[in-house]
Amino acid sequence: MVLLIAGVIASIYLGIASPTDAAAVGVLLSLALSWLSGTLTRASFVESLMGATRTSCMIAFILAGAAFLSVAMGFTGIPRRLAEGISALELSPHMLIVALTVFFVVLGCFLDGISVVVLTTSVILPMVEAAGIDRIWFGIYIVLVVEMAQITPPVGFNLFVLQGSPATTSSASRRAAAPFFVILLLAVVLIVLFPEIATWLPARMAAAA
């Protein structure tokens, strides 16, 4: 299993596959691992294939619903108006990050993470740059808060995927996701207190280039 994880990550860092294509690398390595362990049979392969098909169809319907809701929210202009409201407060950099974190988490209750970014970035990015916040740091911050948005009910995308399991109920998935939400929130606090966590490696890479 460690080699499987290392293989997927290595395929990205070595330029063999993009982060999206690395999922296919993971599938191939999983099949190889199953074959080497002797658990790969025709029946297990067909069962896993049908399970993947059912899950993919479920996700497609979720994405369609999320896309409809995102378009509806875009027409109302609510996310943009909220972002403009935060901009009008003229907060200090740290208070701005606190306000944006609350803002993204609340929006994540109703929109998927990517839609939150698309609907608000045009307003938020100039505000962030004016506050003197590093754009690379802010990009990593956005990744963390978007992941938080993926596990906030009632429209947490990852919660819907978890509920696709017959043994998982809505309340159980929310309880299971709560510790991960706290961990992501702690990660945001850490990169705010120690921004070098997010900027040190990119700065070294830029210097080497």
C-alpha distance (Angstrom), angle and dihedral (degrees) to the residues before:
residue distance angle dihedral
M1 . . .
V2 3.81 . .
L3 3.81 89.6 .
L4 3.81 89.7 49.3
I5 3.81 91.8 54.6
A6 3.82 91.5 43.2
G7 3.80 90.7 49.7
V8 3.81 93.5 53.2
I9 3.81 93.2 47.1
A10 3.82 92.0 43.9
S11 3.81 91.2 52.6
I12 3.81 88.1 59.5
Y13 3.81 97.9 43.9
L14 3.80 93.6 44.7
G15 3.81 90.8 52.0
I16 3.80 93.7 -117.5
A17 3.80 93.0 122.0
S18 3.77 138.5 11.3
P19 3.83 117.4 -119.2
T20 3.82 88.4 -96.7
D21 3.81 94.4 46.5
A22 3.81 89.3 48.1
A23 3.82 87.1 74.0
A24 3.80 88.4 66.4
V25 3.81 89.1 47.8
G26 3.79 87.5 53.8
V27 3.81 90.8 52.3
L28 3.81 92.5 50.8
L29 3.79 92.2 47.1
S30 3.82 90.5 47.9
L31 3.80 90.4 53.0
A32 3.79 90.0 49.0
L33 3.81 90.7 49.3
S34 3.81 90.7 49.0
W35 3.80 91.3 48.9
L36 3.81 92.7 49.1
S37 3.80 91.5 49.0
G38 3.81 91.6 49.2
T39 3.81 95.9 -119.6
L40 3.82 96.4 109.8
T41 3.80 109.3 102.9
R42 3.78 133.1 152.9
A43 3.80 90.4 -104.9
S44 3.82 94.5 49.3
F45 3.81 91.1 45.6
V46 3.83 93.0 51.2
E47 3.81 90.9 45.1
S48 3.82 92.5 51.1
L49 3.81 90.9 45.0
M50 3.81 92.2 53.1
G51 3.80 90.5 45.2
A52 3.80 90.2 52.7
T53 3.81 90.3 48.3
R54 3.81 92.9 51.8
T55 3.81 91.4 47.3
S56 3.81 92.4 47.3
C57 3.82 91.4 50.6
M58 3.78 90.6 49.4
I59 3.81 91.0 49.7
A60 3.82 90.8 48.2
F61 3.81 90.7 55.8
I62 3.82 90.4 46.8
L63 3.81 90.5 51.0
A64 3.81 90.6 48.7
G65 3.79 90.8 52.3
A66 3.81 91.7 45.3
A67 3.81 90.5 49.6
F68 3.81 91.0 52.3
L69 3.81 91.5 48.8
S70 3.82 91.3 46.5
V71 3.81 91.7 52.4
A72 3.79 90.3 47.5
M73 3.81 91.4 50.4
G74 3.81 89.6 46.3
F75 3.81 91.0 54.9
T76 3.80 91.5 49.9
G77 3.81 90.4 50.4
I78 3.80 92.1 -143.5
P79 3.85 97.2 136.1
R80 3.81 91.6 48.3
R81 3.80 93.2 47.6
L82 3.80 90.9 49.5
A83 3.81 90.4 50.4
E84 3.80 90.7 48.7
G85 3.80 88.8 49.8
I86 3.81 90.7 55.5
S87 3.82 89.7 47.9
A88 3.80 90.7 53.3
L89 3.83 91.1 57.0
E90 3.85 90.6 68.6
L91 3.80 93.0 -147.4
S92 3.80 128.0 -174.8
P93 3.85 114.9 -98.9
H94 3.81 94.2 -98.9
M95 3.80 94.3 44.5
L96 3.80 88.5 46.8
I97 3.81 90.5 56.6
V98 3.81 90.4 48.5
A99 3.81 90.9 50.6
L100 3.81 92.5 46.1
T101 3.81 91.6 49.2
V102 3.80 91.3 53.9
F103 3.82 89.3 43.4
F104 3.81 94.0 52.5
V105 3.80 93.8 44.2
V106 3.83 91.7 51.4
L107 3.81 92.2 47.1
G108 3.81 88.6 46.9
C109 3.79 88.2 63.8
F110 3.81 88.8 66.8
L111 3.83 107.2 22.8
D112 3.78 136.0 43.2
G113 3.80 116.1 -105.7
I114 3.82 98.5 -105.1
S115 3.81 91.8 50.5
V116 3.80 90.0 51.9
V117 3.81 90.3 55.2
V118 3.82 95.1 44.4
L119 3.81 94.0 48.5
T120 3.81 96.8 47.1
T121 3.82 110.4 27.2
S122 3.82 95.6 86.9
V123 3.81 89.1 61.3
I124 3.79 100.0 33.7
L125 3.82 101.1 46.4
P126 3.84 96.5 61.9
M127 3.78 88.3 46.6
V128 3.81 91.3 52.0
E129 3.80 92.9 47.1
A130 3.82 90.9 49.5
A131 3.82 88.8 53.4
G132 3.82 89.5 56.1
I133 3.81 94.8 -114.9
D134 3.81 114.5 155.7
R135 3.81 110.5 -109.9
I136 3.81 93.9 -141.2
W137 3.79 89.8 51.8
F138 3.80 90.2 47.8
G139 3.80 91.0 50.3
I140 3.81 90.5 56.7
Y141 3.79 90.2 45.1
I142 3.82 89.3 52.7
V143 3.82 90.5 52.8
L144 3.81 90.5 54.3
V145 3.81 96.1 47.4
V146 3.81 91.7 44.6
E147 3.80 88.7 55.0
M148 3.81 87.7 50.6
A149 3.81 88.0 52.9
Q150 3.81 89.2 54.4
I151 3.82 91.8 63.8
T152 3.81 101.8 38.7
P153 3.81 113.7 106.8
P154 2.96 142.0 -96.6
V155 3.84 96.1 28.4
G156 3.80 99.8 21.7
F157 3.80 104.2 143.7
N158 3.81 94.4 -151.4
L159 3.81 90.1 49.8
F160 3.81 89.9 57.8
V161 3.79 89.9 51.5
L162 3.81 91.2 50.4
Q163 3.79 90.9 49.4
G164 3.79 88.4 57.2
S165 3.79 87.4 78.3
P166 3.81 111.0 92.4
A167 3.80 91.0 -136.8
T168 3.83 94.6 52.8
T169 3.80 124.0 84.5
S170 3.80 127.6 -163.1
S171 3.81 93.6 -107.1
A172 3.81 92.1 45.8
S173 3.81 92.3 52.5
R174 3.81 91.2 50.1
R175 3.79 91.9 50.4
A176 3.80 91.1 47.3
A177 3.82 91.5 50.6
A178 3.82 95.3 48.6
P179 3.86 96.2 82.0
F180 3.80 90.6 49.9
F181 3.80 90.4 51.6
V182 3.81 89.3 53.4
I183 3.82 91.2 47.9
L184 3.82 91.5 51.4
L185 3.80 90.0 48.0
L186 3.82 89.9 51.6
A187 3.81 88.8 49.7
V188 3.82 89.1 55.3
V189 3.80 90.3 50.0
L190 3.81 90.8 50.0
I191 3.80 95.4 51.5
V192 3.80 89.9 46.8
L193 3.81 91.8 52.1
F194 3.81 93.7 38.7
P195 3.84 108.0 26.1
E196 3.82 90.3 173.2
I197 3.80 87.3 77.2
A198 3.80 87.5 72.1
T199 3.81 101.0 31.2
W200 3.83 106.2 36.7
L201 3.82 98.3 79.4
P202 3.84 96.0 42.6
A203 3.83 88.8 48.6
R204 3.83 91.4 52.1
M205 3.81 91.4 47.2
A206 3.81 91.6 49.1
A207 3.81 90.7 49.1
A208 3.82 91.4 49.9
A209 3.80 91.1 50.3
